[in-house]
Amino acid sequence: MSRIDVMRPFLGAEEIAAVTATLESGWLAQGPKVAEFEAAFAARMEAARAVAVSSCTTALHLALVVAGIGAGDDVVVPSLSFVATANAVRYVGARPVFADVDRLTGNVTADGVKRVLTPRTRAVIAVDQGGVPVDLTGIRAVCDPLDVVVIEDAACGAGSTHRGRPVGAAADIAAWSFHPRKILTTGEGGMITTANGEWADRARALREHGTSRSAADRHRVTLPAAESYTEVAWNYRMTDLQAAVGVAQLGRLDDIVARRRELAQRYRDALDGVAGLRCVADPDDGTSNAQSFWVEVSETAARSRDGYLEALAAEHVSARRGIMAIHRQPAYAGSDAVIGDLAVTEHLTDSTLILPLFHTMTEEQFERVVRTLLATS
């Protein structure tokens, strides 16, 4: 019996051709393909500017830097997220303040943010967890009067919408991931989107050691002017090889999302009415890209959450436990992070599982997953 992975990237002839053409061009590092990908991604996400970087983690780091967040500042983040969301806050010397999340969506809410604001709060990082769009409108209504910067961790969000627009469009600045676990992948890689021209320009310099002239600009002329390095910075560049894959992936994003949403709805239909199981669904004000499909397991279910995971594994189905609670991780034990009432976060971490969902999922694979979940012994 073949193993069913929880996720498989959807790659094909277009990506192979794009990489081959880039190899043949002789330009492999950050260059014209990165610029093409940035322009195409900005247009698709209704963003004024896009800056390609090496990962979503580096995108979050630079977003905080250009927004002026640093030592002595508090940043509200959900604990229900991958650890990088909070780690980026630590990179700039600020203090994470963990907010609880909504049980239905797994996302931080305006009320959740309001409850944990401190006099030192300078920014909020709101996550589109599993591709479910976070309510940026409500969060901005809380943050804007206080001059609190709203950063969207849209790592999982490409193809999701909030109030008819792509997620990320309503944030001051957004960070995106192209890891293979995401539905739009470049292998590794990330993107910053923002309407703030000064922030975008500074992020471009900071991703390339703080240079005043990029390597691509210097290459365009035979004898370039000497560059200078305006501040201590980082090497967070994306390569043209990665960007070539990204351009091809972006061209098929709508088809990928449509297929994933179809499979997600089939899971909901198959599990509808099963005692003790609740499937994640779209919020009222948006649509998810179904980047992750998670199920909450209550006490009335036939098995415990871990019992379902063991049953699925016995059928060679690679499901996953729900999203981690960052505040429980050893790296945050004894830290200065503010940890209050996170009851919903802890409940979802302990009671949810993520089911396999990928573009090329076959009928046999889908039926095997559902059949295992419906079995009571």
Secondary structure, DSSP 4 states (H G I P E B T S, - for coil): ---B-S------HHHHHHHHHHHHHT--SSSHHHHHHHHHHHHHTT-SEEEEES-HHHHHHHHHHHTT--TT-EEEEESBS-THHHHHHHHTT-EEEEE-B-TTT--B-HHHHHHH--TTEEEEEEE-GGGPPP-HHHHHHHHGGGT-EEEEE-TT-TT-EETTEETTTTSSEEEEE--TTSSS--SS-EEEEES-HHHHHHHHHHTBTTBSS-HHHHHTSSSPPPP-B-S---B-PPPHHHHHHHHHHHHTHHHHHHHHHHHHHHHHHHHTT-TTEEE----TTEE---SSEEEEE-TTSSS-HHHHHHHHHHTTB--EE---BGGGSGGGTT-S-B----HHHHHHHHHEEEE---TT--HHHHHHHHHHHH---
